[in-house]
Amino acid sequence: MKSLLPYLKPFKKQCVIGPLCKWIEAILELILPTIMAFMIDQGVMKSDMRIVFTYGSLMILMVFIGFGFSLVCQYQAAIASQGFGTNMRNLLLEKILSLSYEDLDRFGEATLINRISNDVNQLQVAVAMLIRLVIRAPFIVLGAVLMAMFLDFQLSLILIATIPLIALTLYVFLYVTTPLYSAYQEKLDDFTHLLEQNFAGVRVIRAFLSQRKESARLMEISQDLKNRMMRIARISSLLQPFHALIVNGAIVILLWNGWIALPDGIPAGTMVAFINYATQILLALVAVSNLIVIFTRANASAKRVNELLACETKEHYGCVTAIKDSSTAIVFSNVSFTYPFGKRPALRNLSFEIQAGETIGVIGGTGSGKSTLASILMRSYPCDQITIFGQPIASYDPSTFASLVTLIPQKSELFSGTLKENLHVADASANDDALWSVLQKAQAKDFVSEKDGLHMRIEAQGKNLSGGQKQRICIARGLLRKSRILIFDDAFSALDFQTDAQIRNAIAKESDCTKILISQRVATLLNCDRILVLDDGAVAGFAPHKELFDSCVTYREICVSQAIGRQGVSAC
């Protein structure tokens, strides 16, 4: 928790004013029983109504003043906690967006979602309680003991004797529950991950009638979560009764001693004040118990948030902003790559060159390394053996590289909003003419015009569009960047052959752009200048279609399986 305190600096004023107001309220609350004791002893016992009215009015005034200070504290706590939570979520989001793909794979989506939502919520509550009760509750306990000592030192020893017992119960509770909360948070990540899988694959689950099986899996984890939380709840439920038992035991002893000693001179008002102070201690301990529960959970959340904030991104970008005028666009020099959690290389000793303006096809069987090739070209994973336009790929600064290379993936990622907003992700300054131009090239203009044009509403993930429509919009978005290198990672897979051909003809006119077409379809790559054939992560061939058909067994087998002959027409 301490490591997160610097993030409260923007709310210094609230963190000072709030506890100060609560402290003043606590002082007034501690004075009340003593005033009551004087009122009873000097007014009620002596039938002096003037004293009763005077002290009674003073007590009412103190209650209202304390209420006002309490309201100010609550308001300051709300500002600080909500502001802290907002800033922390923004900070975590910025951190997540800066993480490398390796770090994202290591954390996983489920835990990242929980850390930025559930864990921050726990910290937010802790901040509010920090301002409202952290000073007040302990101060009430100690203040009540001191005020009791002021009234009668011997009787106050009974209250003092309860403090070690209370401290012992708090220590045992912390020792037992802290690891339980950490384990619960980790299990919650597993539950969130399984929910994500089920929501994303709900169509598959229904198609194979697996609802009962998946429900059983969710119920199993949900039951485990329930059992873990019930275990924590059982332990937590013992804390307040233990405190109540200790304090009420002290009250019984006070009453017993008072009953014995009352004829010898212990005033009735003093006994009433002592009972009030004992009650204040009990109520403060209830608050302390709740604080312990809140801060124990917050401590577990703080460790998870700190782990994410402390994660140093492994992506090291350069500062090059100038792009050299080179005739060679891309050079792979003996490139090998293994995924962080992989056991065998995804790419092995790749060496080839791509000239500026060329259209290159990439093909290979499943698992041959095609998408991995696209990933390292996009710097999703570090690789030092690649140069782009004569400079190491890692030397470009992020904004320059983003304008230099654009990837259009197979999976169409669209966001809720208008079509125009989705296209502006690529270039926020593009005017409507530019947007319609790329939509025309992507063969999306017709169906967009039939709807609401650029203001057409798109649901999250493009759920209101077909697969082909989503893919065409993503292609248009990629074209809008006007990058010098365009990578199409199986971006035509959801299109019919006619639309596929029309889009390829349109982008072929972009002569100043180097294009890399990754596809499973040989027909899509026939007109490429050269085709790179990958086989188990290695280069099996790199030449035009006819040469590959004659010289590369792997490529010829792919062509035969798709009924493509040497001349590029059906072999049937």
Protein Blocks (a to p, Z undefined) as FASTA:
>chain_A
ZZmmmmmmmmmmmmmmmmmmmmmmmmmmmmmmmmmmmmmmmmmmnopaklmmmmmmmmmm
mmmmmmmmmmmmmmmmmmmmmmmmmmmmmmmmmmmmmpcfklmmmnopmlmmmmmmmmmm
mmmmmmmmmmmmmmmmmmmmmmmmmmmmmmommlmmmmmmmmmmmmmmmmmmmmmmmmmm
mmmmmmmmmmmmmmmmmmmmmmmmmmnopmmmmmmmmmmmmmmmmmmmmmmmmmmmmmmm
mmmmmmmmmmmmmmmmmmmmmmnopafklmmmmmmmmmmmmmmmmmmmmmmmmmmmmmmm
mmmmmmmmmpccfbdcdfbfbdcddfbfbdcehiacddfkbcbdfbghiacdddehiacd
ddddehilpmmmmmmmnomagcfkbceehiafklpcfklmmmmpccddfbdcddeddfkl
mmmmmommbcfklmmmmmmmnopmmmmmmmnmjmlccdehhlmbcfklmmmmmmmmmmmn
opabdcdehklmmpcfklmmmmmmmmmmmmmbccddddfbfklmmmpmbdcddeehiafb
dcdfklmmmmmmklmmmmmmnopafkopafZZ
